Amino acid sequence: MSWKNASGGIEDEIIYDNTEKWRGDHLIDRTHVPGVLFTNFKIKRDNPAILDIAPTVLKLLDVKIPDYIDGDVLI
């Protein structure tokens, strides 16, 4: 990924030196990478959705999950 990927551009070079100050941005063209979920535990779904985060966090904190919460617990 490069600085141009945030706006949908793709560089000609595949690997090149980054001479700019790293800013810690996380801008990624979502058509190439729909999402990344890092955990230190196994999850129950192959394709988790962002809606699954809230019920999973509530479960990990041992908080009752309200009926109106969408998503599935991933653990």
Residue pairs with C-beta under 8 A, 6 or more apart in sequence:
1 28
2 9
2 10
2 11
2 16
3 20
4 10
4 11
5 27
5 28
5 29
5 32
6 25
6 27
6 28
6 29
8 29
8 31
35 50
37 43
37 48
39 74
41 75
42 75
43 74
43 75
44 72
44 73
44 74
44 75
45 52
45 72
45 74
48 74
49 71
50 71
51 70
51 71
51 72
52 71
52 72
52 73
52 74
53 71
54 69
54 71
55 65
55 69
55 71
55 72
55 73
56 71
56 73
56 74
56 75
58 64
58 65
58 69
59 65
59 73
59 75
60 75
65 73
